[in-house]
Amino acid sequence: MTDVEPAGGPFALEGTATSATRWNSAAGAWETTARGHAVLSDPRLARGAAFTQAERDALGLTGLLPPQVLTLEEQTRRAYGQLRELSGDTTKHTYLSALQERNETLFYRLLLDHLTELLPIVYTPTIGEAIRLYSREFRRPQGCFLSVDHPEDVERSLLACGLRPDDVDLVVATDAQAILGIGDWGIGGIDIAIGKLTVYTAAAGIDPARTLPVMLDVGTDRRELLEDPLYLGCRHERVTGADYDAFIDHYVHTARRLFPSALLHWEDFAAPNARRILARFRDETFTFNDDIQGTGSVNLAAVLAGARASATPLVEHRIVIFGAGTAGVGIADQLCAEMVAEGLDQFTALSRFWCVDRMGLLTTTMSDLREDQTRFARDADEVADWSGAETGAGIVLAEVVRRVHPTILIGTSAQPGAFSEPIIRDMARHVKRPVILPMSNPNSLCEANPRDLISWTDGRALVATGSPFLPVTHQGVTYTISQVNNALVFPGLALGALLARADRITDHMLATAAHAVAGCVDAAGESAVLLPRIADLRSTSAAVAFAVAQASIDDGVAHGGAVTHADVAAAMWWPRYRPIHAV
């Protein structure tokens, strides 16, 4: 494959005091006025001992480096050796973060060479601990910090990143209210935006110089942060209501004006805000919410593969979702839309779902349901004789499984052990090949261990999880546990949309991405694999990108020409040292 070169990046804006370095596409090289230590401290230019003698002479590095010149391959082997000597994933995450800050090319080469091993360390689940400790272990700021207390600074802050209007493909923003399974962690949420962009680059070759992580700091409700003298974020409770919405509107309108071609990605917003923001902007802005749309799409891919492996059409499945938050309802929406696309009417499609939250099965008598939950609420009369209905205590998961005999069970509850042995055995008694997807992460919050699910169903379960698990061997058969990782969808989705110059992300594009992912595996046999391997992320993303680009053209939201497989391959950025011209 050939690769697209960087087109800008931090401090790439010509005519400013910070314009020391820029990418010259005609010359195929970085041009910089920086010399000496300023070169060594720029992660785009830095290459440590890999600077050639000619580069050392031209860039004022003579005497600042040991005399031997190493190749990128040699540096990668050394870095991996250093990493292997470290104990604990948190320590390894710190090492990799420092490497990314120091030498971006080497970081991505190391990550791609060991993607299956290192992706869970640079992103979820290990990144959660880094977010918790962000203010106490603060090193070098990355990204852009926007404060609700100073909305007048939004434009100036975004411009301070030194990026021109055509320099940005992707902006990932978070308000950090619903980080992974750990909740509100305030200013530390910038790491989730940085981590998400790292996955975009690793999986689909989105040029890291053309991305921007943004922290939308609206405060925090976590008392331990507000009382911590080292906390770096806004020291007040979260702003809500009209002031919150005005801040979000101001950010979106400013970002659209400054970076008109960029995809605006929303990450880890609490369910009410996430739903409202997406509904507010999705029909007028090039925008995407991974927790809602990405989770729904990758889950659809797993379910499509599971339906194929179980030899039961999707429209005939009965689906129970445990955890009706942002992700859970997003999954239900995507699956319901696919059932309609496959021929069911809306009413019949909705009747295939039973959603259970902390208050029990969603029913029409519940007064505190969110608007997105009400579509999936069961009629109270239908379940009047179910255990828990008469007392008002709520109809629990075990009772729902006992009554419904679901063929598909999905967990997005962050309640470890929720898929208990009695529940799973009850499900398996009525279904030949139950599809069980405990999606919550990290592993400590997973609804069930895959080893138990395989054992309790005598090897009949079709299992995929939200976090990575080792293969399971049961009665001489080894089962690969697929990871229902959003990284299988969102990087390729963005790449395809950007290549097609789309101005919207449509439902059809999301469904197409799911079908493309499901089409990358052969879900057949006793130990059927439901999703592609993390090691194959690049090829999976390429398949998704091509399909999504075509879908965007079909939907009439694309403004470029036809996209070929060769276009997708050529657009992927690969980590290698580019020429540097001293100017």
TIRO-220702 format. One line per field, with one value per residue (C-alpha): residue number from 0; residue in three letters; x, y, z. Coordinates in Angstrom, 2 decimals. Each point is the difference from the previous one (the first is absolute). Layout:
pos = NUM:...
code = ala:...
xx = X:...
yy = Y:...
zz = Z:...
***
This chain:
pos = 0:1:2:3:4:5:6:7:8:9:10:11:12:13:14:15:16:17:18:19:20:21:22:23:24:25:26:27:28:29:30:31:32:33:34:35:36:37:38:39:40:41:42:43:44:45:46:47:48:49:50:51:52:53:54:55:56:57:58:59:60:61:62:63:64:65:66:67:68:69:70:71:72:73:74:75:76:77:78:79:80:81:82:83:84:85:86:87:88:89:90:91:92:93:94:95:96:97:98:99:100:101:102:103:104:105:106:107:108:109:110:111:112:113:114:115:116:117:118:119:120:121:122:123:124:125:126:127:128:129:130:131:132:133:134:135:136:137:138:139:140:141:142:143:144:145:146:147:148:149:150:151:152:153:154:155:156:157:158:159:160:161:162:163:164:165:166:167:168:169:170:171:172:173:174:175:176:177:178:179:180:181:182:183:184:185:186:187:188:189:190:191:192:193:194:195:196:197:198:199:200:201:202:203:204:205:206:207:208:209:210:211:212:213:214:215:216:217:218:219:220:221:222:223:224:225:226:227:228:229:230:231:232:233:234:235:236:237:238:239:240:241:242:243:244:245:246:247:248:249:250:251:252:253:254:255:256:257:258:259:260:261:262:263:264:265:266:267:268:269:270:271:272:273:274:275:276:277:278:279:280:281:282:283:284:285:286:287:288:289:290:291:292:293:294:295:296:297:298:299:300:301:302:303:304:305:306:307:308:309:310:311:312:313:314:315:316:317:318:319:320:321:322:323:324:325:326:327:328:329:330:331:332:333:334:335:336:337:338:339:340:341:342:343:344:345:346:347:348:349:350:351:352:353:354:355:356:357:358:359:360:361:362:363:364:365:366:367:368:369:370:371:372:373:374:375:376:377:378:379:380:381:382:383:384:385:386:387:388:389:390:391:392:393:394:395:396:397:398:399:400:401:402:403:404:405:406:407:408:409:410:411:412:413:414:415:416:417:418:419:420:421:422:423:424:425:426:427:428:429:430:431:432:433:434:435:436:437:438:439:440:441:442:443:444:445:446:447:448:449:450:451:452:453:454:455:456:457:458:459:460:461:462:463:464:465:466:467:468:469:470:471:472:473:474:475:476:477:478:479:480:481:482:483:484:485:486:487:488:489:490:491:492:493:494:495:496:497:498:499:500:501:502:503:504:505:506:507:508:509:510:511:512:513:514:515:516:517:518:519:520:521:522:523:524:525:526:527:528:529:530:531:532:533:534:535:536:537:538:539:540:541:542:543:544:545:546:547:548:549:550:551:552:553:554:555:556:557:558:559:560:561:562:563:564:565:566:567:568:569:570:571:572:573:574:575:576:577:578:579:580:581:582
code = met:thr:asp:val:glu:pro:ala:gly:gly:pro:phe:ala:leu:glu:gly:thr:ala:thr:ser:ala:thr:arg:trp:asn:ser:ala:ala:gly:ala:trp:glu:thr:thr:ala:arg:gly:his:ala:val:leu:ser:asp:pro:arg:leu:ala:arg:gly:ala:ala:phe:thr:gln:ala:glu:arg:asp:ala:leu:gly:leu:thr:gly:leu:leu:pro:pro:gln:val:leu:thr:leu:glu:glu:gln:thr:arg:arg:ala:tyr:gly:gln:leu:arg:glu:leu:ser:gly:asp:thr:thr:lys:his:thr:tyr:leu:ser:ala:leu:gln:glu:arg:asn:glu:thr:leu:phe:tyr:arg:leu:leu:leu:asp:his:leu:thr:glu:leu:leu:pro:ile:val:tyr:thr:pro:thr:ile:gly:glu:ala:ile:arg:leu:tyr:ser:arg:glu:phe:arg:arg:pro:gln:gly:cys:phe:leu:ser:val:asp:his:pro:glu:asp:val:glu:arg:ser:leu:leu:ala:cys:gly:leu:arg:pro:asp:asp:val:asp:leu:val:val:ala:thr:asp:ala:gln:ala:ile:leu:gly:ile:gly:asp:trp:gly:ile:gly:gly:ile:asp:ile:ala:ile:gly:lys:leu:thr:val:tyr:thr:ala:ala:ala:gly:ile:asp:pro:ala:arg:thr:leu:pro:val:met:leu:asp:val:gly:thr:asp:arg:arg:glu:leu:leu:glu:asp:pro:leu:tyr:leu:gly:cys:arg:his:glu:arg:val:thr:gly:ala:asp:tyr:asp:ala:phe:ile:asp:his:tyr:val:his:thr:ala:arg:arg:leu:phe:pro:ser:ala:leu:leu:his:trp:glu:asp:phe:ala:ala:pro:asn:ala:arg:arg:ile:leu:ala:arg:phe:arg:asp:glu:thr:phe:thr:phe:asn:asp:asp:ile:gln:gly:thr:gly:ser:val:asn:leu:ala:ala:val:leu:ala:gly:ala:arg:ala:ser:ala:thr:pro:leu:val:glu:his:arg:ile:val:ile:phe:gly:ala:gly:thr:ala:gly:val:gly:ile:ala:asp:gln:leu:cys:ala:glu:met:val:ala:glu:gly:leu:asp:gln:phe:thr:ala:leu:ser:arg:phe:trp:cys:val:asp:arg:met:gly:leu:leu:thr:thr:thr:met:ser:asp:leu:arg:glu:asp:gln:thr:arg:phe:ala:arg:asp:ala:asp:glu:val:ala:asp:trp:ser:gly:ala:glu:thr:gly:ala:gly:ile:val:leu:ala:glu:val:val:arg:arg:val:his:pro:thr:ile:leu:ile:gly:thr:ser:ala:gln:pro:gly:ala:phe:ser:glu:pro:ile:ile:arg:asp:met:ala:arg:his:val:lys:arg:pro:val:ile:leu:pro:met:ser:asn:pro:asn:ser:leu:cys:glu:ala:asn:pro:arg:asp:leu:ile:ser:trp:thr:asp:gly:arg:ala:leu:val:ala:thr:gly:ser:pro:phe:leu:pro:val:thr:his:gln:gly:val:thr:tyr:thr:ile:ser:gln:val:asn:asn:ala:leu:val:phe:pro:gly:leu:ala:leu:gly:ala:leu:leu:ala:arg:ala:asp:arg:ile:thr:asp:his:met:leu:ala:thr:ala:ala:his:ala:val:ala:gly:cys:val:asp:ala:ala:gly:glu:ser:ala:val:leu:leu:pro:arg:ile:ala:asp:leu:arg:ser:thr:ser:ala:ala:val:ala:phe:ala:val:ala:gln:ala:ser:ile:asp:asp:gly:val:ala:his:gly:gly:ala:val:thr:his:ala:asp:val:ala:ala:ala:met:trp:trp:pro:arg:tyr:arg:pro:ile:his:ala:val
xx = 0.00:1.07:-0.71:-1.29:2.41:-0.87:-1.62:0.50:-0.11:0.68:2.03:-0.46:-1.74:2.11:0.69:-0.19:2.62:-0.60:0.42:3.39:-1.11:-2.37:-0.62:0.87:-2.10:1.69:3.44:-1.28:1.87:-0.21:1.44:1.21:1.87:0.54:3.51:1.66:-2.11:-3.10:0.17:0.53:-3.02:-2.47:-1.70:-0.65:3.65:1.70:1.62:2.70:2.99:-1.63:1.03:2.44:3.34:-1.18:-3.13:2.09:2.23:-2.90:-2.17:2.66:0.05:3.74:1.13:-3.55:-0.33:2.18:1.99:-1.74:-2.96:-2.83:-2.84:-3.65:-0.13:2.91:-1.58:-3.28:1.67:1.78:-3.18:-1.90:2.79:-0.22:-3.76:0.23:2.21:-2.73:-2.53:-3.68:-2.15:-0.21:3.77:0.07:-2.68:2.14:3.01:-1.99:-1.56:3.44:1.23:-2.94:0.83:3.68:0.01:-3.36:1.30:1.76:-3.05:-2.32:2.47:0.27:-3.78:-0.69:2.65:-1.66:-3.58:-1.83:2.27:0.27:-3.41:-1.57:2.91:-0.07:-3.82:-2.69:0.14:3.37:-0.61:-2.58:2.72:1.88:-3.18:-0.47:3.55:0.15:0.39:2.46:2.21:-0.29:3.01:-0.40:-3.32:-1.50:-3.15:-2.18:-1.73:-3.23:-1.58:-3.68:1.13:1.63:-2.06:1.49:3.31:-1.29:1.08:3.34:0.69:-0.75:2.14:2.86:0.41:1.52:-2.25:-1.30:-3.56:1.10:2.37:-2.57:-1.82:-1.18:-0.82:-0.80:-1.67:-1.15:-1.51:1.20:-3.25:-0.28:3.55:0.03:-1.41:1.51:-2.26:0.80:3.72:0.01:3.07:1.60:-2.39:2.40:1.84:-3.06:-0.05:3.73:-0.38:-2.91:2.05:2.86:-2.37:-1.14:3.60:0.97:-3.10:-0.71:3.09:-1.64:2.95:0.74:1.14:-3.53:-1.83:-0.89:-1.06:-2.26:-1.00:-3.30:0.48:-3.40:1.06:-0.28:-2.37:2.70:0.67:3.47:1.10:-1.51:1.75:3.34:2.40:1.79:-3.14:0.53:-3.58:-2.81:-0.58:-3.77:-2.83:-1.03:-1.83:-3.36:-3.07:0.01:3.57:1.31:-1.90:1.20:3.61:-0.39:-1.68:2.82:2.62:-1.71:-0.60:3.56:1.58:-2.09:1.05:3.69:0.23:-2.83:0.96:0.63:-2.07:-1.11:0.08:-1.76:1.46:-1.16:-2.82:-2.71:-3.05:-2.43:2.56:1.37:-3.44:-1.03:3.24:-0.09:-3.64:0.77:2.85:-0.04:-2.24:1.96:3.59:2.67:-0.11:0.03:-0.50:2.00:-1.76:-3.37:0.67:3.34:-1.09:-3.25:1.78:2.65:-2.61:-2.11:3.03:0.34:-3.72:-0.03:2.85:-1.76:-3.23:1.91:1.74:-3.26:-1.75:-2.82:-0.92:0.43:-3.71:-0.84:2.24:-1.20:2.44:0.48:2.28:1.18:1.03:-2.20:2.40:1.61:1.66:-2.87:-2.68:2.39:0.39:-3.76:-0.55:2.52:-1.34:-3.59:0.85:1.66:-3.10:-2.10:2.47:-0.40:-3.77:-1.66:-2.32:1.04:-2.51:1.03:3.69:-0.39:-1.87:3.20:1.77:-0.08:2.20:0.89:1.56:0.73:-3.73:-0.79:-1.70:-1.00:-3.81:-2.52:-0.92:3.47:-0.10:3.73:0.94:2.10:-1.57:2.25:-0.96:-3.75:0.07:1.13:-2.27:-2.26:-3.72:-0.71:-3.00:2.19:2.20:-2.54:0.30:3.81:1.87:0.83:-2.74:-2.71:2.21:1.56:3.48:0.85:0.26:3.57:2.16:-0.52:-3.77:0.30:2.20:-2.38:-3.00:1.50:2.39:2.33:2.19:2.35:1.13:1.99:1.62:0.83:-0.61:3.52:-1.30:2.51:-1.57:-3.44:-0.20:-0.07:0.07:-3.76:-0.86:2.30:-1.06:-3.64:0.68:1.93:-2.81:-2.17:2.54:2.29:2.69:-0.51:1.79:1.44:1.79:1.22:1.19:0.97:3.63:2.52:0.09:-0.77:-3.42:-0.85:-3.39:1.55:3.27:-0.02:1.47:-3.13:-2.35:1.56:-0.13:-3.57:-1.29:2.06:1.92:-3.08:0.16:1.17:1.97:1.62:1.05:0.69:3.48:2.67:-0.01:2.28:-1.32:-2.01:0.50:-2.99:-0.18:2.86:-1.36:1.69:-2.30:1.41:-1.81:-0.64:0.21:-2.99:2.32:-1.25:3.43:-1.28:-2.44:0.76:3.47:-1.10:-3.28:1.89:2.53:-2.70:-2.08:3.04:1.12:-3.48:-0.07:-3.28:-1.74:-2.14:0.15:-3.22:-1.69:0.64:3.73:0.00:-1.89:2.30:3.01:-1.50:-0.60:3.56:1.41:-2.20:1.10:3.65:-0.52:-1.32:-2.42:-0.34:0.79:-0.14:2.47:-1.32:1.83:-2.40:2.33:3.38:3.17:1.47:3.20:-1.93:-1.29:1.66:-1.53:-3.37:0.08:0.84:-3.05:-2.22:1.37:-0.68:-3.55:-0.79:1.31:-2.33:-2.92:0.58:-0.12:-3.20:-1.52:0.86:2.13:3.37:1.64:2.96:0.33:-0.15:2.36:1.96:1.82:3.24:-1.17:-0.61:3.41:1.76:-1.76:1.29:2.84:2.83:2.72:3.31:2.51:-0.68:2.73:0.75:1.21:1.72:-1.19
yy = 0.00:3.59:2.61:3.54:2.50:2.45:3.21:2.17:-0.62:2.05:3.16:-0.41:3.35:2.16:3.63:-0.42:-0.07:-3.73:-0.94:-1.68:-3.19:-0.82:-2.78:0.73:-2.41:0.95:-0.84:-2.96:1.21:1.91:3.50:1.54:3.00:-1.83:-1.01:-2.04:-0.87:1.56:-2.74:-2.74:1.18:0.02:-3.46:0.30:0.63:-1.90:-3.28:-0.31:-1.99:-0.48:3.47:-0.48:1.79:2.41:0.82:0.52:2.46:1.93:0.14:0.97:-3.37:-0.65:-0.97:-0.30:-3.71:-3.11:-0.66:-3.22:0.24:-2.50:-0.96:0.26:-3.80:-0.10:2.69:-1.91:-3.17:1.92:1.78:-3.29:-1.49:2.92:-0.40:-3.72:0.69:2.07:-1.56:0.93:1.43:3.43:0.34:-1.10:2.56:2.73:-1.15:-0.04:3.41:1.48:-1.62:1.47:3.45:-0.43:-1.83:-0.44:-2.11:-2.51:-0.21:-0.93:-2.44:-1.80:0.03:-1.41:-2.70:-1.23:1.20:-2.82:0.26:3.78:1.36:-0.90:1.79:3.26:0.10:-1.88:-1.46:1.28:3.63:0.20:0.11:2.71:2.08:-0.41:1.21:2.70:3.06:-1.69:-1.40:2.92:0.18:1.65:1.50:-1.44:1.11:3.04:0.93:2.01:1.36:0.69:2.85:1.76:-0.62:3.16:-1.89:-2.92:1.37:1.27:-3.35:-1.99:2.33:-0.34:-3.58:1.45:-1.87:1.48:-0.54:-2.80:-1.61:-1.85:-3.21:-1.06:1.61:-2.21:1.87:-1.17:1.56:-3.05:-0.62:-3.69:-1.27:-3.73:-1.75:2.47:3.02:3.68:0.80:3.62:1.39:-3.46:-0.78:1.59:-3.32:-1.80:2.38:-0.50:-3.76:-0.09:1.88:-2.43:-2.82:1.91:0.18:-3.55:-1.60:2.07:2.09:3.34:2.40:0.99:3.46:0.63:-0.77:2.01:-1.22:2.44:0.11:1.79:0.89:0.70:-0.90:-3.25:-1.47:-2.25:1.37:-1.50:1.97:3.26:-0.40:-1.00:3.01:-1.44:-0.34:1.91:0.43:2.46:-0.08:-0.11:-2.45:-0.77:2.75:-1.24:1.23:3.01:1.03:-3.47:-0.08:3.49:-1.04:-3.12:2.04:2.54:-2.73:-1.68:3.18:1.21:-3.35:-0.24:3.49:-0.51:-3.59:-0.34:-3.47:-1.65:-2.82:0.97:-3.08:-0.05:-2.30:-1.11:2.46:-1.05:-1.52:2.96:2.47:-2.46:-0.69:3.65:1.22:-2.65:0.73:3.73:-0.16:-3.24:1.28:3.22:-0.87:-2.55:-1.64:-3.38:-1.38:-3.18:-1.05:0.03:-0.60:-1.81:-2.35:-0.71:-0.70:-2.38:-1.81:-0.37:-1.55:-2.56:-0.74:-0.40:-2.50:-1.73:-0.23:-1.56:-2.49:-0.94:-0.46:2.26:3.17:3.19:0.84:-3.20:0.72:1.07:2.50:0.90:2.95:0.40:3.63:2.55:2.94:1.79:-3.12:-2.39:2.09:0.82:-3.72:-0.52:2.83:-1.41:-3.56:1.19:2.05:-3.03:-2.14:2.62:0.04:-3.78:0.23:0.37:2.90:2.35:-1.36:-3.62:0.89:1.81:-3.02:-2.08:1.99:-0.12:2.63:-0.29:2.81:0.60:0.37:-3.26:-0.70:3.24:0.24:2.65:0.71:1.35:3.78:0.76:-1.56:2.01:0.74:-2.49:-2.74:0.40:-1.58:-3.28:0.01:-3.05:0.47:-0.33:-2.26:-2.43:-0.65:0.55:-3.56:-0.09:-0.19:3.49:1.74:-0.15:1.21:2.79:-1.26:-0.38:-3.05:-1.25:-1.56:-3.58:0.35:1.56:-2.86:-2.56:1.51:1.09:-2.89:2.44:-1.13:2.97:1.44:3.24:1.62:3.72:0.33:0.11:-2.48:-2.86:-3.44:1.18:-2.89:-2.65:-3.77:-0.45:2.71:-1.38:-3.62:1.08:1.78:-2.95:-2.45:1.64:1.07:-2.26:2.66:2.96:3.21:1.58:3.33:1.33:3.38:1.89:0.88:-0.15:-3.74:0.59:1.38:-2.67:-1.66:-3.49:-1.75:-1.69:-3.17:-0.33:0.76:-2.73:-2.47:0.79:-0.46:-3.15:1.88:1.12:3.72:2.48:2.45:3.37:2.49:3.70:-0.57:-2.41:-3.54:-2.94:-2.97:-2.60:-3.75:-2.16:-3.77:0.11:2.89:3.43:3.01:3.36:2.75:2.89:3.49:2.23:2.95:3.24:0.27:-2.49:2.66:3.64:0.33:-1.45:1.91:3.30:-0.88:-0.92:3.09:2.28:-1.56:0.47:3.55:-0.76:2.71:-2.34:-3.43:-1.77:-3.05:-1.82:0.69:-1.44:-3.12:-0.42:0.17:-2.78:-2.23:0.63:-1.06:-3.10:-0.88:-0.14:-3.26:-3.47:-0.56:-3.73:-3.15:-1.01:2.69:2.76:3.32:2.94:2.91:0.68:-0.11:3.20:-0.95:0.45:3.50:1.61:-2.39:0.15:3.80:-0.03:-2.18:2.25:3.18:-1.22:-1.09:3.19:2.24:-1.76:0.28:3.74:0.41:-2.04:2.18:3.20:1.45:-0.35:2.80:-1.87:-2.51:-3.77:-1.60:-3.11:-2.57:1.56:3.41:-1.47:-1.65:3.16:2.15:-1.97:1.68:-2.34:0.72:0.66:2.78:2.72:2.23:3.20:3.11:2.69:3.45
zz = 0.00:-0.54:2.60:0.23:1.50:2.79:-1.14:3.04:3.69:3.10:-0.67:-3.76:-0.58:-2.27:0.93:3.77:2.70:0.43:-3.67:0.47:-1.77:-2.85:-2.46:-3.62:-2.04:-3.27:1.40:2.01:3.06:3.25:-0.20:3.24:1.31:3.28:1.00:2.73:3.01:-1.60:-2.66:2.58:2.02:-2.93:-0.07:-3.74:-0.82:2.80:-0.91:2.64:-1.21:-3.41:-1.22:-2.85:0.06:-2.68:2.02:3.13:-1.83:-1.55:3.13:2.52:1.73:-0.15:3.46:1.36:-0.87:0.37:-3.20:-1.17:-2.39:0.50:-2.31:1.01:0.12:2.45:2.14:0.05:1.20:2.74:1.10:0.15:2.09:2.41:0.20:0.72:3.01:1.65:2.36:0.00:-2.77:1.66:-0.02:-3.63:-0.85:1.53:-2.02:-3.25:0.68:0.56:-3.22:-1.92:1.37:-0.89:-3.36:-1.68:-2.88:2.23:2.27:-2.86:-1.50:3.34:0.43:-3.46:0.38:3.22:-0.42:1.79:3.03:0.23:-1.03:3.39:1.66:-1.97:0.05:1.88:2.57:1.29:-0.93:2.79:2.66:-1.89:-0.06:3.75:0.64:-2.67:2.24:2.35:-2.74:-2.42:-2.32:-3.37:-1.16:-3.15:-1.78:0.52:3.26:-0.27:3.18:0.57:2.25:-2.95:-3.14:-1.47:-0.26:-2.08:-3.37:1.28:1.66:-3.15:-2.09:2.50:-1.19:-3.17:-2.42:-3.23:-1.28:-2.37:2.51:2.12:-0.90:3.42:3.37:2.99:2.87:3.43:3.09:1.98:1.85:-0.90:-0.48:-0.81:3.08:2.50:-0.39:0.44:0.12:-1.10:-1.72:-0.15:-2.81:-2.47:0.07:-1.37:-2.96:-0.56:0.30:-2.43:-2.59:0.54:-0.96:-3.08:-1.17:0.94:-1.49:-3.12:-0.60:0.76:-0.15:3.64:-1.13:-1.29:3.25:3.09:3.48:1.88:3.67:0.59:3.67:1.55:3.55:1.92:2.57:1.45:3.48:0.32:-3.05:1.16:3.34:-1.52:0.07:-3.06:-2.14:-3.27:-1.23:0.75:3.77:0.11:-0.53:-3.54:-1.84:-1.29:-1.83:-2.30:0.88:-0.88:-3.29:-0.93:0.60:-2.16:-2.76:0.11:-0.28:-2.95:-1.96:0.61:-0.89:-3.19:-1.06:0.73:-1.29:-2.54:-1.28:3.37:1.46:3.51:2.24:3.41:2.66:3.47:0.60:2.47:-1.65:0.16:-1.37:-2.56:-1.46:-0.02:-1.60:-2.71:-0.80:-0.05:-2.51:-1.99:-2.80:-0.52:0.92:-0.91:3.43:1.72:3.52:0.52:3.21:-1.74:-3.68:0.10:2.77:-1.80:-3.26:1.34:2.06:-3.12:-1.71:2.81:-0.05:-3.78:0.27:2.89:-1.96:-2.88:2.30:1.72:-3.35:1.22:-1.93:2.00:-0.21:1.90:3.00:3.45:1.51:3.66:0.78:3.57:0.55:-1.78:0.06:-2.94:-1.36:0.69:-1.66:-2.84:-0.61:0.12:-2.49:-2.45:0.22:-0.30:-3.09:-1.57:0.65:-1.76:-2.87:-0.23:-0.35:3.41:0.70:2.81:2.54:-0.54:0.12:3.32:1.38:-0.36:2.78:3.79:1.66:3.68:2.02:3.68:0.70:-1.80:-3.31:-1.70:0.02:-0.98:3.64:0.82:0.28:-0.10:-3.32:-2.43:-3.35:-1.78:2.50:-0.42:-3.49:1.56:3.06:0.16:0.54:3.71:-0.62:-1.94:3.05:2.77:1.29:-0.09:3.29:1.24:-1.97:2.64:2.85:-2.03:0.87:-3.66:-2.26:0.27:-2.70:1.19:-0.32:-3.45:-1.21:1.53:-1.77:-3.32:-0.81:-1.78:-2.85:0.47:3.34:0.02:3.02:0.27:3.74:1.51:2.59:0.37:0.28:-1.10:-2.49:2.71:-0.45:0.64:-2.53:-2.70:0.55:-0.19:-3.29:-1.43:0.79:-2.64:-2.64:-2.00:-0.59:2.35:-0.95:3.18:-0.14:3.38:-1.26:3.15:0.51:1.50:0.73:3.67:-1.00:-2.58:0.54:-0.25:-0.67:-3.43:1.54:2.15:-2.89:-2.12:2.89:1.09:-3.57:-0.74:-2.69:-1.90:0.79:-2.62:2.13:-0.56:2.68:0.39:1.42:-1.22:1.44:-0.67:-2.02:1.90:-0.35:0.88:-0.54:-2.46:-2.08:0.10:-0.30:-1.07:1.88:-2.37:1.41:-0.77:-0.37:-1.53:-1.63:-2.57:-1.23:0.77:-1.61:-3.33:0.17:0.33:-2.68:-2.50:0.75:-0.29:-3.28:-1.46:1.37:1.76:2.00:2.12:1.67:-0.95:1.51:-3.28:0.30:3.53:-1.04:-2.99:2.33:2.12:-3.01:-1.18:3.38:0.16:-3.51:1.10:1.94:-0.72:2.89:-0.51:1.92:3.65:1.10:-2.23:0.15:-0.09:-0.74:-1.62:2.07:1.42:-1.82:-3.26:0.78:-2.99:-2.53:1.77:-0.02:-3.71:-0.71:2.11:-1.61:-3.53:0.86:1.92:-2.79:-2.45:2.44:0.41:-3.79:-0.16:2.75:-1.85:2.83:-1.76:-1.96:-1.48:-2.77:0.16:2.52:-0.97:2.10:-1.23:1.27:3.46:0.09:-1.15:2.60:2.99:1.87:0.97:2.56:-1.74:0.26:-2.58:-1.43:1.92:-1.80:2.04:-1.16
***
